[in-house]
Amino acid sequence: MDHLDFVAALREQGTALRASAALAGPDAHVPNCPEWTVKSLVHHVAGVYAFATAAVAGGDRDQAPERSTQPEEWTALLACFDDRFGALTELLADTDPQTSAWTFPGAPRTVAFWSRRQAHETSIHRLDADSALTDDTPSLLFDTELAADGIDEFLSVLAPIFGRRKPSEVTGRVLYHAADAGRSWEITLKAGEAPSTGPITGSATDVDTTVAGTADALYRAVWGRPSTAVVTGDRSLLAGFAP
């Protein structure tokens, strides 16, 4: 997927997120995020959009953008979401993806990071908004290419960032296999270090943990959402790079 593919995914998933949130209402419980209501979810995403917009617009700098505030009243919050969603998608669409921008330490310092990050941030939170509409698992099925890229972004980019903030307490190797996408990832964990993601070592038959399923299932699993992915081996290793 390229920059404009991510912008298109952001637009599609953000529009769907907004529709589900409006339908569910501000006080609806979000099963995927037990501590949140739909209002909390929209509040969070609106803040993320403002932060990402400031990062893209501000260029490459040493300090992270300041966090924004969002309205508390529901109608005003939805209007704020709409404004920030529109501003972010338009800015990303009009900006060269190789333009320098502030990003999280350890991540590529280009606008391309933000189009990818916001496409996946929005997709997962769209899933959360959908979960507020029903007690059952939402019927949404993510596109295989988008889901596979989301797995890759989490395991290759974000997990090491999380690991630098909170190093792993366990040691072992984890294999992720998305059969429909024809892609696999091997995560190496060492106590006291950030996890690393690399190519499969040998046949990977000696890994400690395997997570297998469709790309859609693994995408949900890496973000800790309800999933049909099958986990075999030592489940405790997965906590070593949980979001």
C-alpha positions in Angstrom: 0.0 0.0 0.0 1.2 3.5 -0.7 0.5 6.9 0.8 -2.7 7.7 -1.1 -4.0 4.1 -0.4 -3.6 4.9 3.3 -5.4 8.3 2.9 -8.2 6.5 1.1 -8.4 3.9 3.9 -8.4 6.7 6.5 -11.3 8.4 4.8 -13.3 5.2 4.4 -12.8 3.9 8.0 -13.2 7.4 9.6 -16.5 7.9 7.8 -17.7 4.5 9.0 -16.5 5.1 12.6 -18.4 8.4 12.7 -21.6 6.8 11.4 -21.4 4.0 14.0 -20.7 6.4 16.8 -23.6 8.6 15.9 -25.9 5.6 15.7 -24.8 4.1 19.0 -25.0 7.4 20.9 -22.6 9.0 23.4 -23.4 6.8 26.4 -23.2 3.4 24.7 -20.7 1.0 26.2 -17.7 0.0 23.9 -17.2 -3.7 24.6 -13.8 -3.7 22.8 -12.5 -1.0 25.3 -14.4 -1.8 28.5 -13.4 1.5 30.2 -14.8 3.6 27.4 -18.2 4.9 26.2 -18.7 6.0 22.6 -18.2 9.5 23.7 -14.8 8.6 25.2 -13.9 6.9 21.9 -14.8 9.9 19.8 -13.0 12.2 22.2 -9.9 10.1 21.9 -9.9 9.9 18.1 -10.6 13.6 17.7 -7.6 14.3 19.9 -5.4 11.9 17.9 -6.4 13.6 14.6 -5.4 17.0 16.0 -2.1 15.7 17.2 -1.3 14.0 13.8 -2.3 17.1 11.9 0.0 19.2 14.1 2.8 16.7 13.5 2.4 16.8 9.7 2.0 20.6 9.5 4.8 21.3 11.9 7.6 19.7 10.0 10.6 17.8 11.5 11.3 19.1 15.0 12.6 17.9 18.3 9.4 18.4 20.4 6.1 16.6 20.0 3.1 18.7 19.2 1.0 19.8 22.2 -2.1 17.8 23.0 -5.4 19.4 22.2 -8.6 19.7 24.2 -12.0 18.5 22.9 -15.5 19.6 23.7 -17.4 17.6 26.2 -20.9 18.2 24.9 -21.8 15.5 22.4 -23.0 17.6 19.4 -20.0 19.9 19.7 -17.7 16.9 20.0 -19.1 15.3 16.8 -18.6 18.7 15.0 -15.0 18.8 16.3 -14.5 15.2 15.1 -15.8 16.2 11.6 -13.5 19.3 11.4 -10.4 17.5 12.5 -11.1 14.5 10.4 -11.5 16.7 7.3 -8.4 18.8 8.1 -6.2 15.7 8.6 -7.4 13.8 5.4 -7.0 17.0 3.3 -3.6 17.8 4.7 -2.3 14.2 4.1 -3.7 14.1 0.6 -2.0 17.3 -0.3 1.4 16.6 1.3 4.3 14.7 -0.3 4.7 11.5 1.8 8.5 12.0 1.9 8.2 15.4 3.6 9.9 15.5 7.0 7.7 15.4 10.1 7.9 14.8 13.8 7.1 11.2 14.6 7.6 8.9 17.6 11.2 8.1 18.5 12.3 5.2 16.5 9.8 5.7 13.7 10.5 7.0 10.2 10.4 10.8 10.4 8.3 11.4 7.3 4.6 12.2 6.5 4.3 8.7 5.2 4.4 7.4 8.8 1.4 9.5 9.6 -0.8 8.4 6.7 -0.1 4.8 7.6 -0.5 5.3 11.3 -3.8 7.2 11.0 -5.3 4.6 8.6 -4.7 1.9 11.1 -5.6 4.0 14.2 -8.9 4.7 12.5 -9.6 1.2 11.3 -9.2 -0.3 14.8 -11.3 2.4 16.4 -13.9 1.9 13.7 -14.0 -1.7 14.9 -14.5 -0.4 18.4 -17.3 1.9 17.4 -19.0 -1.0 15.6 -18.7 -3.1 18.7 -20.9 -0.5 20.6 -23.8 -1.4 18.2 -24.2 -5.0 19.2 -23.3 -7.5 21.8 -22.0 -9.8 19.1 -18.7 -9.6 17.2 -19.2 -6.9 14.5 -19.6 -8.3 10.9 -16.8 -6.0 9.6 -14.2 -7.9 7.6 -11.1 -5.9 6.9 -9.5 -6.0 3.5 -6.7 -8.5 3.4 -4.0 -6.1 2.2 -5.0 -3.4 4.7 -5.1 -5.9 7.6 -1.7 -7.5 6.6 -0.1 -4.0 6.5 -1.7 -3.3 9.9 -0.1 -6.4 11.4 3.3 -5.4 9.8 3.0 -1.8 11.1 2.3 -3.0 14.6 4.9 -5.7 14.8 7.7 -4.0 12.9 7.2 -0.3 13.9 5.0 0.0 17.0 6.0 -3.0 19.1 9.7 -1.9 19.2 8.5 1.6 20.2 6.3 0.2 23.0 9.2 -2.0 24.0 11.6 0.9 24.4 9.2 2.5 26.8 8.6 -0.7 28.7 11.2 -3.4 27.9 10.0 -7.1 27.8 10.1 -9.1 31.0 10.1 -12.4 29.1 12.4 -14.2 26.5 11.2 -16.2 23.5 10.1 -16.2 19.9 6.6 -15.7 18.5 5.5 -16.5 15.0 2.5 -14.7 13.3 1.2 -16.4 10.2 -1.6 -14.8 8.0 -2.4 -17.6 5.6 -4.6 -15.6 3.2 -2.1 -12.9 2.9 0.9 -15.3 2.4 2.8 -13.4 5.1 4.6 -14.3 8.3 6.5 -12.4 11.0 8.8 -13.6 13.7 9.1 -11.6 16.9 12.2 -12.1 19.2 11.8 -11.2 22.8 14.7 -10.8 25.3 14.1 -9.8 28.9 15.1 -6.2 29.4 15.1 -5.3 25.7 12.7 -4.1 23.1 11.2 -6.8 20.8 12.6 -7.1 17.3 10.8 -8.3 14.2 12.5 -10.0 11.4 12.3 -12.8 8.7 11.3 -16.3 9.7 14.3 -18.3 11.1 14.5 -21.6 9.4 11.2 -23.4 9.3 10.0 -21.7 12.5 9.0 -25.0 14.0 10.9 -24.3 17.2 9.2 -21.0 18.1 7.7 -20.7 21.5 4.3 -19.3 20.4 2.4 -19.3 17.2 -0.5 -17.0 16.3 -2.3 -18.1 13.1 -5.3 -17.2 11.1 -6.5 -14.8 8.5 -5.0 -11.3 8.2 -8.2 -9.9 9.5 -8.0 -12.1 12.6 -4.3 -11.3 13.3 -4.9 -7.6 12.8 -7.5 -7.7 15.6 -5.3 -9.9 17.7 -2.2 -7.7 17.7 -4.4 -4.8 18.9 -6.0 -6.9 21.6 -9.5 -7.0 20.0 -11.7 -10.1 19.9 -10.3 -12.4 17.3 -10.6 -15.9 15.8 -6.8 -16.2 15.6 -5.5 -19.5 17.0 -2.8 -19.2 19.6 -0.6 -22.2 20.4 2.3 -22.4 22.8 3.3 -20.0 25.5 0.6 -17.2 25.6 2.5 -15.2 28.2 5.0 -14.1 25.6 2.3 -12.0 23.9 2.2 -9.7 26.9 5.8 -8.8 26.0 4.7 -6.4 23.2 1.0 -5.8 23.9 -0.3 -2.3 23.0 
